[in-house]
Amino acid sequence: MKDIGDNGTKINTYPTLKTTCPELACIWENMQKGKLLSTNYTCNLLKAFENNNDNINVLDVRDWDFSKDPKPNVYARTIMENGITYILINKNNCGGTDKINIYETLQHEMVHAKIFNDCMRLYGYDGKVMGSLSYFQAFKKLVIKEYGFDATKEQHKLMLDKYLKDLVQNLIDMTGKGSYDDYIGLVLNGFPEDILLECGYSTTGSGPGTIQDKLRTYKLFANNNPDIFNNLNTVCP
C-alpha cells in the first residue's frame, strides 16, 4: 500500500481521492491549510506528521474499496502499515451527507491517526502490524502514560474517555456557533455501538438521552441554523 504520492510529502492526499470523493478531499486539504477550516485542535493533531525528514510520521489519506470488507458500509477507517498511517475513505460511501458530518469523520480519523503515530513515535510500536504484540504493548503504555491507568485495549474507548469533549468543542470552534449539546449526537454517532454501550450510552430506542435523541438534536440544530455551514460552503462550495 505504500505509494505515498509523487512528492513523498509528510501529509499526502492521494490523487484519486479528488475524483472519487471531491467534497471530502476539498475539506481535508483545507483542514490543513485553509483559514476557515483550520483550528488549533486539528493543527495540533497534525503536528506529529509535520516533523522530521525521515520516512516515518507519514499520513496518507486515500479512497478505498470496502466492498469486500466485513463492514462494507463503513465510511472510513484508519490503519498503520509499515510505518505509514493511512486514512482510508470508502469510495462507495463518501457522498450524500452534510459537510459537517464529513468534517467530523475526518477529525475522528485524525485522532486515530494520532494514536497510531504516538504509539510508534513515543512508545515503541514498530508500525508494522496493527494487531501485533508490538502495537498492544505500545498502546498500553500510551493509555497508562496519558490517561492514568490501563483503561482499555480499544482505541474508540480511549477516544470516548479522553477526546470526546475536544472533538465536540472543535466543531463549535470551526462553525463559530452552537453548544456541546448541539453537536454531541453527531460525534457519538461515529462510534461503534458496542463501545458506546460499554461506555454507558443508550443505543436502543429514541427516547431522551439515547444516541438517536442526541443525533436528532443535532439535525434540528443544523436545520435551524444553516449558517453553521458557512465556512464549509465558502471553502468547498
Rosetta blueprint (number, residue, H / E / L):
1 M L
2 K L
3 D L
4 I L
5 G L
6 D L
7 N L
8 G L
9 T L
10 K L
11 I E
12 N E
13 T E
14 Y L
15 P L
16 T L
17 L H
18 K H
19 T H
20 T H
21 C L
22 P H
23 E H
24 L H
25 A H
26 C H
27 I H
28 W H
29 E H
30 N H
31 M H
32 Q H
33 K H
34 G L
35 K L
36 L L
37 L L
38 S L
39 T L
40 N H
41 Y H
42 T H
43 C H
44 N H
45 L H
46 L H
47 K H
48 A H
49 F H
50 E L
51 N L
52 N L
53 N L
54 D L
55 N L
56 I L
57 N L
58 V E
59 L E
60 D E
61 V E
62 R E
63 D E
64 W E
65 D L
66 F L
67 S L
68 K L
69 D L
70 P L
71 K L
72 P L
73 N L
74 V L
75 Y L
76 A E
77 R E
78 T E
79 I E
80 M E
81 E E
82 N L
83 G L
84 I E
85 T E
86 Y E
87 I E
88 L E
89 I E
90 N E
91 K L
92 N L
93 N L
94 C L
95 G L
96 G L
97 T L
98 D L
99 K H
100 I H
101 N H
102 I H
103 Y H
104 E H
105 T H
106 L H
107 Q H
108 H H
109 E H
110 M H
111 V H
112 H H
113 A H
114 K H
115 I H
116 F H
117 N H
118 D H
119 C H
120 M H
121 R H
122 L H
123 Y H
124 G L
125 Y L
126 D L
127 G L
128 K L
129 V L
130 M L
131 G L
132 S L
133 L H
134 S H
135 Y H
136 F H
137 Q H
138 A H
139 F H
140 K H
141 K H
142 L H
143 V H
144 I H
145 K H
146 E H
147 Y H
148 G L
149 F L
150 D L
151 A L
152 T L
153 K L
154 E L
155 Q H
156 H H
157 K H
158 L H
159 M H
160 L H
161 D H
162 K H
163 Y H
164 L H
165 K H
166 D H
167 L H
168 V H
169 Q H
170 N H
171 L H
172 I H
173 D H
174 M H
175 T H
176 G L
177 K L
178 G L
179 S L
180 Y H
181 D H
182 D H
183 Y H
184 I H
185 G H
186 L H
187 V H
188 L H
189 N L
190 G L
191 F L
192 P L
193 E H
194 D H
195 I H
196 L H
197 L H
198 E H
199 C L
200 G L
201 Y L
202 S E
203 T L
204 T L
205 G L
206 S L
207 G L
208 P L
209 G L
210 T E
211 I H
212 Q H
213 D H
214 K H
215 L H
216 R H
217 T H
218 Y H
219 K H
220 L H
221 F H
222 A H
223 N H
224 N H
225 N L
226 P H
227 D H
228 I H
229 F H
230 N H
231 N H
232 L H
233 N H
234 T H
235 V H
236 C L
237 P L
